[in-house]
Amino acid sequence: MPGAFDGIRIIDLTTMVSGPMACMILADQGAEVIKVESHMGDQMRSLGPRHNGMTGGFFSCNRGKKSIAIDLKSEDGKQILRDLIKTADAIIQNFRPGAMDRMGFGEAAVRALKPDILYVSISGFGETGPYAHKRVYDPVIQALTGATDVQADRQTNRPQMFQVIIADKVTSLTAAQAISAGLFAKERTGKGQHVRLSMLDSLVAFFWPEQMATLNFVGKEADPATFRSGMDLIYATQDGYITAGAVSDKEWRGMCNVLEKPEWIEDPRFKEAGERMKNNAIRKEMTAAEIAKWKSDEILKRLDEEDVPSAPLLRRYDLLEDEQIKANELFVIDEYGTLGPVRQPRPAARFDGTPSDIRAAAPFLGEHGDAILEQLGYSTDTRAQLVEKGVLKTA
């Protein structure tokens, strides 16, 4: 069945994670995504162990796309991209500000070729300001957005990084939503536009609702670090670790019943939600001491009976056998030629009318170049000449 973006062609000039993952989401939703690469290919192709010429990270960020590898420093290569742009609904790029203009593919030049195109620019810091010219990787954005303050050690206050490329991934989700909105507006108005977003802006907006809430009211600001929540709710048991949390009064009563501490219910330090938050450190210390007396399965059963949010702590490898994951049919395994069986999480959003699906493997470098040029009307001889001249690289 066709996906929501069936019939939409997207030119993907992005590399690494933020842009490629955004375009991958759209490919899952039915868009034809043509990944335009240099002869060296996206750097993600070389990061991590390879299996039959493919890295797992590249596969997950680029599944469902087509790849064409062209030399954009050559006039012939530029002409290929111009011809592609004329057929596209959107073009996505994450070069540093100014690079696309220098290449001859800034917004004005692209719009001259396709007036209604959606032009999307993803940057690290934005297009102006003291950091705009800098190279960027995820830890740099974490450093500049307060992420390391959010993750600071609660005993020493030493800043810490998220152990996941959170800035890249949040930006990819922000970009996918923005591209979807831009395509929807284009469908309604017939007009394209330039959509700009940065990793810096995306991550600050992501953190704001609960990690920066004390900065909302002008003139009444307070340091968010002094109002930490209890979100590091990891408790040791006799045989492992669990998480459990009580926010509402009902959940707190349930927690007290499970731990056989009814006197905590009326304790003035914990009786109301505001006081529980204020006294969170001592509350967690007391809770931890009681939970440590139980085995994980036993206390999790009791917590569930009292409707207290709780779960075991799974290792990443444990996800393969988790019963809830299986019930959700989250993982799909498909055969992909020389790669053999490949496991991926299915697209998280399930559409009952325009299904989102993993429609193809990630492409090998230049795998679809010849077919794409043939579709554009390039003759067999012309395609062969482009390969011979080093303009086109095929798999």
C-alpha positions as CSV (number, residue, x, y, z in Angstrom):
1,M,0.0,0.0,0.0
2,P,1.2,3.5,-0.7
3,G,2.6,5.6,2.2
4,A,1.6,9.1,3.2
5,F,4.3,10.6,1.0
6,D,3.9,8.3,-2.0
7,G,4.8,10.3,-5.1
8,I,7.0,12.8,-3.3
9,R,10.6,13.0,-4.4
10,I,13.2,14.3,-2.0
11,I,16.8,15.1,-2.8
12,D,18.9,14.3,0.2
13,L,22.3,16.1,0.3
14,T,22.8,15.5,4.0
15,T,25.4,13.4,5.8
16,M,26.0,11.8,9.2
17,V,22.8,11.6,11.3
18,S,20.5,14.6,11.7
19,G,19.6,15.0,8.1
20,P,19.8,11.4,6.9
21,M,17.7,10.1,9.8
22,A,15.0,12.8,9.0
23,C,14.9,11.7,5.3
24,M,14.9,8.1,6.3
25,I,11.6,8.7,8.3
26,L,10.1,10.2,5.2
27,A,11.3,7.3,3.1
28,D,9.5,4.9,5.5
29,Q,6.4,7.0,4.9
30,G,6.6,6.5,1.2
31,A,8.7,9.3,-0.2
32,E,11.3,8.5,-2.9
33,V,14.5,9.8,-1.3
34,I,17.5,10.1,-3.6
35,K,20.7,10.4,-1.5
36,V,23.3,12.4,-3.4
37,E,26.8,11.5,-2.3
38,S,30.4,12.3,-3.2
39,H,32.6,9.6,-4.5
40,M,33.9,9.1,-0.9
41,G,30.3,8.6,0.4
42,D,28.7,9.7,3.6
43,Q,31.1,9.3,6.5
44,M,28.6,7.1,8.3
45,R,29.5,4.4,5.7
46,S,32.9,4.0,7.4
47,L,32.0,4.5,11.1
48,G,31.6,1.2,13.0
49,P,32.1,-2.4,12.0
50,R,31.0,-3.4,8.5
51,H,29.0,-6.4,7.4
52,N,29.4,-7.2,3.7
53,G,30.3,-3.6,3.0
54,M,27.6,-2.0,5.1
55,T,27.7,-0.4,8.6
56,G,24.8,-0.8,10.9
57,G,24.6,2.9,11.6
58,F,24.5,3.9,8.0
59,F,21.8,1.3,7.3
60,S,19.6,2.6,10.1
61,C,19.9,6.2,9.0
62,N,19.5,5.6,5.3
63,R,17.2,2.6,4.7
64,G,14.7,2.9,1.9
65,K,16.8,5.5,-0.1
66,K,18.4,5.4,-3.5
67,S,22.1,6.5,-3.9
68,I,23.8,8.4,-6.7
69,A,27.4,9.3,-6.3
70,I,28.5,12.2,-8.4
71,D,31.4,14.7,-8.5
72,L,29.8,18.0,-7.7
73,K,33.0,19.8,-8.4
74,S,32.6,19.1,-12.0
75,E,30.3,20.9,-14.4
76,D,28.8,17.5,-15.5
77,G,28.1,16.6,-11.9
78,K,26.5,19.9,-11.2
79,Q,24.3,19.5,-14.3
80,I,23.1,16.1,-13.0
81,L,22.1,17.7,-9.7
82,R,20.3,20.5,-11.6
83,D,18.4,17.9,-13.6
84,L,17.4,16.0,-10.4
85,I,16.3,19.2,-8.7
86,K,13.8,19.9,-11.6
87,T,12.0,16.7,-10.7
88,A,12.0,17.1,-6.9
89,D,9.5,18.3,-4.4
90,A,12.1,19.0,-1.7
91,I,15.8,19.3,-1.3
92,I,17.5,18.9,2.2
93,Q,21.0,19.9,3.0
94,N,23.1,20.2,6.2
95,F,26.3,21.9,4.9
96,R,27.7,24.7,6.9
97,P,26.1,28.1,6.1
98,G,27.3,29.5,2.8
99,A,28.6,26.2,1.4
100,M,25.6,25.6,-0.9
101,D,25.9,29.1,-2.4
102,R,29.6,28.5,-3.1
103,M,28.6,25.2,-4.8
104,G,26.0,27.0,-6.9
105,F,23.0,25.5,-5.2
106,G,21.9,28.1,-2.8
107,E,18.2,28.7,-2.4
108,A,17.9,31.3,-5.2
109,A,19.7,29.1,-7.7
110,V,17.6,26.0,-6.8
111,R,14.4,28.0,-6.9
112,A,15.2,29.2,-10.4
113,L,15.3,25.6,-11.5
114,K,12.1,24.5,-9.5
115,P,10.1,27.5,-8.3
116,D,7.8,25.5,-5.9
117,I,10.6,23.4,-4.3
118,L,10.8,23.1,-0.5
119,Y,14.3,24.0,0.4
120,V,15.5,22.8,3.8
121,S,18.7,23.9,5.6
122,I,19.9,22.1,8.7
123,S,22.8,23.7,10.5
124,G,24.7,23.3,13.7
125,F,24.3,26.7,15.3
126,G,22.2,28.8,12.8
127,E,23.2,30.9,9.9
128,T,24.6,33.9,11.8
129,G,26.4,34.5,15.1
130,P,29.8,33.7,16.6
131,Y,29.5,29.9,16.1
132,A,27.9,29.8,12.7
133,H,31.2,29.1,10.9
134,K,32.3,26.3,13.2
135,R,32.3,22.5,12.5
136,V,29.8,20.8,14.7
137,Y,29.3,17.4,16.3
138,D,26.8,16.3,18.9
139,P,28.9,16.9,22.1
140,V,29.5,20.6,21.0
141,I,25.7,21.1,20.9
142,Q,25.3,19.3,24.2
143,A,27.8,21.7,25.7
144,L,26.0,24.8,24.5
145,T,22.4,23.9,25.3
146,G,22.6,23.0,29.0
147,A,22.5,19.3,28.3
148,T,25.6,18.7,30.4
149,D,23.9,20.7,33.2
150,V,20.8,18.5,32.9
151,Q,23.0,15.4,33.2
152,A,25.3,16.8,36.0
153,D,26.3,14.3,38.7
154,R,23.9,14.8,41.6
155,Q,26.6,14.4,44.2
156,T,29.5,16.3,42.7
157,N,27.7,18.6,40.2
158,R,30.3,17.7,37.6
159,P,28.8,18.2,34.1
160,Q,28.2,15.1,32.1
161,M,27.3,14.2,28.5
162,F,24.3,12.2,27.4
163,Q,25.7,8.9,26.2
164,V,23.6,9.1,23.0
165,I,23.8,11.6,20.2
166,I,20.7,13.4,21.5
167,A,21.2,16.6,19.6
168,D,21.5,14.8,16.2
169,K,18.4,12.7,16.9
170,V,16.2,15.4,18.3
171,T,17.2,17.6,15.2
172,S,16.3,14.7,12.9
173,L,12.8,14.4,14.4
174,T,12.3,18.2,14.4
175,A,13.4,18.2,10.7
176,A,11.1,15.4,9.7
177,Q,8.2,17.2,11.2
178,A,9.2,20.5,9.6
179,I,9.6,18.9,6.2
180,S,6.2,17.2,6.6
181,A,4.6,20.6,7.5
182,G,6.4,22.3,4.6
183,L,5.2,19.7,2.1
184,F,1.7,20.0,3.5
185,A,1.7,23.8,3.0
186,K,3.1,23.4,-0.5
187,E,0.3,21.0,-1.3
188,R,-2.3,23.5,-0.1
189,T,-0.7,26.7,-1.6
190,G,1.3,25.5,-4.5
191,K,4.3,27.4,-3.1
192,G,7.6,26.3,-1.8
193,Q,9.6,28.0,1.0
194,H,12.9,27.9,2.8
195,V,12.8,26.0,6.1
196,R,15.8,26.6,8.4
197,L,16.6,24.8,11.6
198,S,19.6,24.3,13.7
199,M,20.7,21.6,16.2
200,L,21.2,24.3,18.8
201,D,17.6,25.6,18.5
202,S,16.1,22.1,18.3
203,L,17.8,20.8,21.5
204,V,17.0,23.9,23.6
205,A,13.3,23.7,22.5
206,F,13.4,20.0,23.4
207,F,14.6,20.6,26.9
208,W,12.6,23.7,27.6
209,P,9.2,22.3,28.9
210,E,10.5,20.6,32.1
211,Q,14.2,21.2,32.2
212,M,14.0,25.0,31.7
213,A,10.6,25.7,33.2
214,T,11.9,28.1,35.8
215,L,13.1,30.4,33.1
216,N,9.7,31.0,31.6
217,F,8.5,34.0,33.6
218,V,10.5,37.1,32.9
219,G,11.8,38.8,36.0
220,K,11.1,35.7,38.1
221,E,13.8,33.4,36.7
222,A,15.5,30.8,38.9
223,D,18.3,28.4,38.3
224,P,16.8,25.2,36.9
225,A,19.6,23.2,38.6
226,T,18.1,23.9,42.0
227,F,14.8,22.3,41.0
228,R,15.8,18.9,39.9
229,S,13.2,16.2,39.5
230,G,13.5,12.6,40.6
231,M,14.0,11.2,37.2
232,D,17.1,9.2,38.1
233,L,14.9,6.7,39.9
234,I,17.1,3.6,39.7
235,Y,17.0,1.3,42.7
236,A,19.1,-1.7,43.6
237,T,17.3,-4.9,44.6
238,Q,18.7,-8.1,46.0
239,D,19.3,-9.4,42.5
240,G,19.4,-6.5,40.1
241,Y,17.9,-3.0,39.4
242,I,14.4,-1.6,38.9
243,T,12.8,1.8,38.4
244,A,9.7,2.9,40.3
245,G,8.2,6.4,40.8
246,A,5.3,7.9,42.6
247,V,4.1,11.4,41.5
248,S,0.4,11.5,42.4
249,D,-0.9,11.0,46.0
250,K,-2.5,7.7,44.9
251,E,0.8,6.4,43.6
252,W,2.6,7.5,46.7
253,R,0.1,5.7,48.9
254,G,0.6,2.6,46.8
255,M,4.4,2.9,47.1
256,C,4.1,3.1,50.9
257,N,1.8,0.1,51.0
258,V,4.2,-2.0,48.9
259,L,7.1,-1.0,51.2
260,E,5.0,-1.6,54.3
261,K,5.6,1.9,55.5
262,P,2.1,3.3,56.1
263,E,3.5,6.0,58.4
264,W,5.1,7.7,55.4
265,I,1.7,8.5,53.9
266,E,0.9,11.1,56.6
267,D,4.5,12.2,57.0
268,P,4.4,16.0,56.5
269,R,7.5,15.8,54.3
270,F,5.7,13.6,51.8
271,K,2.0,14.1,52.3
272,E,1.6,16.5,49.4
273,A,3.2,16.5,45.9
274,G,5.0,19.8,46.5
275,E,6.5,18.6,49.7
276,R,7.5,15.3,48.1
277,M,9.4,17.2,45.4
278,K,11.1,19.5,47.9
279,N,12.2,16.5,50.0
280,N,13.0,14.3,47.0
281,A,16.5,13.4,48.1
282,I,15.6,12.0,51.5
283,R,12.5,10.3,50.1
284,K,14.6,8.5,47.5
285,E,17.2,7.5,50.1
286,M,14.5,6.0,52.3
287,T,12.8,4.3,49.4
288,A,16.0,2.9,48.2
289,A,16.8,1.3,51.5
290,E,13.4,-0.5,51.5
291,I,13.5,-1.6,47.9
292,A,17.0,-3.1,48.5
293,K,15.3,-5.7,50.8
294,W,13.4,-7.3,47.9
295,K,14.1,-9.4,44.8
296,S,13.2,-7.6,41.6
297,D,10.4,-9.9,40.5
298,E,8.7,-9.9,43.9
299,I,8.6,-6.1,44.4
300,L,7.7,-5.4,40.7
301,K,4.7,-7.7,41.1
302,R,3.6,-5.8,44.3
303,L,4.2,-2.4,42.7
304,D,2.1,-3.4,39.7
305,E,-0.7,-4.6,42.0
306,E,-0.7,-1.1,43.6
307,D,-0.6,0.6,40.2
308,V,2.7,2.2,40.9
309,P,4.7,2.9,37.7
310,S,7.6,0.5,37.6
311,A,9.8,-1.7,35.4
312,P,13.0,-3.8,35.4
313,L,16.1,-2.2,33.9
314,L,16.8,-3.9,30.6
315,R,20.2,-4.0,28.9
316,R,20.1,-3.2,25.2
317,Y,20.7,-6.9,24.4
318,D,17.7,-7.8,26.5
319,L,15.3,-6.0,24.2
320,L,15.5,-8.9,21.7
321,E,13.7,-11.2,24.2
322,D,11.4,-8.7,26.0
323,E,7.8,-9.7,26.0
324,Q,6.4,-6.2,25.6
325,I,8.7,-5.6,22.6
326,K,7.4,-8.8,21.1
327,A,3.8,-7.9,21.8
328,N,4.4,-4.6,20.0
329,E,5.9,-6.5,17.1
330,L,8.6,-3.7,17.2
331,F,11.4,-5.6,15.5
332,V,11.2,-6.7,11.9
333,I,13.7,-8.9,10.1
334,D,14.0,-8.8,6.3
335,E,16.4,-10.4,3.9
336,Y,18.5,-8.0,1.8
337,G,20.6,-9.8,-0.7
338,T,24.3,-9.9,0.3
339,L,23.5,-8.5,3.7
340,G,21.3,-11.4,4.6
341,P,18.7,-11.0,7.4
342,V,18.7,-7.5,8.9
343,R,16.8,-6.5,12.1
344,Q,15.3,-3.0,12.4
345,P,12.7,-1.4,14.6
346,R,9.6,-0.8,12.5
347,P,8.5,2.8,12.1
348,A,7.0,3.8,15.5
349,A,3.9,5.6,14.1
350,R,1.4,3.1,12.7
351,F,-0.9,4.4,10.0
352,D,-4.0,2.2,9.1
353,G,-4.6,3.9,5.7
354,T,-1.1,4.9,4.5
355,P,1.2,2.5,6.2
356,S,4.8,3.5,7.1
357,D,7.1,0.7,6.4
358,I,10.8,-0.2,5.8
359,R,10.6,-0.3,2.0
360,A,14.1,-1.2,1.1
361,A,17.7,-1.6,2.4
362,A,20.1,1.2,2.8
363,P,21.8,1.7,-0.6
364,F,25.4,0.9,-1.4
365,L,27.4,3.9,-2.7
366,G,26.2,4.8,-6.1
367,E,23.9,1.8,-6.3
368,H,21.1,3.6,-8.2
369,G,23.1,6.1,-10.2
370,D,22.7,4.5,-13.6
371,A,19.0,3.9,-13.2
372,I,18.4,7.5,-11.9
373,L,20.2,9.0,-14.9
374,E,18.3,6.7,-17.3
375,Q,15.1,7.9,-15.8
376,L,16.3,11.5,-16.3
377,G,16.8,10.7,-20.0
378,Y,20.5,10.2,-20.1
379,S,21.4,7.8,-22.9
380,T,23.5,4.6,-22.4
381,D,26.5,6.2,-24.1
382,T,26.2,9.4,-22.0
383,R,26.0,7.4,-18.8
384,A,29.1,5.4,-19.8
385,Q,31.0,8.5,-20.6
386,L,30.2,10.0,-17.2
387,V,31.5,6.9,-15.5
388,E,34.7,7.0,-17.7
389,K,35.2,10.7,-16.9
390,G,34.9,10.0,-13.2
391,V,31.8,12.1,-12.8
392,L,29.5,9.2,-11.9
393,K,30.5,6.4,-9.6
394,T,28.4,3.2,-9.7
395,A,28.2,0.4,-7.2
